[in-house]
Amino acid sequence: MYNKIIKLIIAFLIFGYAIYQFIEGNIGNGIMYILLALIFVFLYFKNEFILLAFLRLRKQDFDGAKKWLDKIKNPSAALTTKQEGYFHYLHGIMVSQTNMNEAEKRFKKAISLGLSMDHDLAMAKLNLAGIAFTKRRKNEAKLLLNEAQKLDKRGILTDQIKMMKDNMKRAQAPNQHFGAGGSIRAQKRRG
């Protein structure tokens, strides 16, 4: 995996050669080289392996997404901060099915590094709320769920948030026993 600065250096060199082509009178070549330089600038801000991993996740291909993410050996050197946030976000989504502790670490790291889209941040907080609720940290789960609801401005996660709130209400309701419940000893004493 290349360092992120190398992409900018390549883009700068190609842009310089494009200017040389303009000076020489080769306008078509200069335009083509500028477009080529813009590809490297785009790949500086949007990492190619993260984009390919997102495409694999859309198809529910977790193994393929993991394969693309594993090509990033040193995320802090190869990625910008937001890209590193998405790196941990994607890992959190993939790991959340098998290892909640690892998923919680990944989602917290992604939130601390920052995610550029509000609905991605809302999804990370919703997943963290689910993990906190599973670990019986209800206050933290409520707080994260409210934050996720505020971030979900377009209503993409409305159904999931509502379902999570319903599950939390059901878990807080006291268990009611009807009839002659209780232990056998208590039933003998009554009867």
Buried (B, 14 or more C-beta within 10 A) or exposed (E): EEEBEEBBEBBEEBBEBBEEBBEEEBEEBBEBBBEBBEEBBEBBEBBEBBEBBBEBBEEEBBEBBBBBBEEBEEBEEBBBEBBBBBBBBBBBBBBBEEEBEBBBBBBBBBBEBEBEEBBBBBBBBBBBBBBBBEEEBBEBBBBBBBBBBEBBEEEEBEEBBEEBBEEBEEEEEEEEEEEEEEEEEEEEEEE
